[in-house]
Amino acid sequence: MADPMFEKFGVVKKRGQIVFCENEPGHTLFFIQSGSVRITKIVSNKEKTLAVLPTGEIFGEMSILESAPRSATAIIEEDARMLELDKDSFNQLVTAQPAIALKLLRIFAQRISDQKRKIKIIALPDAEARIMDVFIMLAEKKNLDVEATREYVFDIDAPEVSNWCGLAQSDGAKSLANLEKAGRLTVMGKQIKVANLYQMSRTVANKRQSLERGHG
């Protein structure tokens, strides 16, 4: 059966194709119907991976919400079929389906917050520090008192930690193993137990202060 939305707004991209580049003007957002898209950003003069977005995800929304230049680069990771919507077509969609509009607004708000926090994580100088900062970020989301928390179990696995850090899964797994060997954490499948969250927070704070002094 033909998909009328895809017939009207669909685009097909091959692996390696650039959808858009950081800082260029933009006026459309994208819904991934199949395939995946890598989102990268230049941080401290180096290209960092922010995320690999799977089927069902949305990206490029800031051009719709704020008429802003692209804040990152989008590259096709796996051959993709996508819907590309400009502001008018997006407004038509959300006007016709208010439930979708509310859901999208929540997604956008969380996405903006997460991206800002992720940039802070990937700006850290080494992989172990980035991984530790992921757990500080997760604690913040749970409103945990980091200074009072020692051992804590987080519902997150190694690939998700790697994604938050902008690391390849193999590099993330290696760094997690180093931290486990050092007694900082324990990987338990879909969960990771942190031995001392407060100690991690102090280590990350010191790393960030050293980085800021180095740039000051």
Secondary structure, DSSP 8 states (H G I E B T S, - for coil): ---HHHHHHEEEE-TT-EEE-TTS---EEEEEEEEEEEEEEEETTEEEEEEEE-TT-EE-THHHHS----SSEEEEEEEEEEEEEEHHHHHHHHHH-HHHHHHHHHHHHHHHHHHHHHHHHHTSSSHHHHHHHHHHHHHHHTT--GGG--SEEES--HHHHHHHHT--HHHHHHHHHHHHHTTSEEEETTEEEES-HHHHHHHHHHHHHHHHHHH-
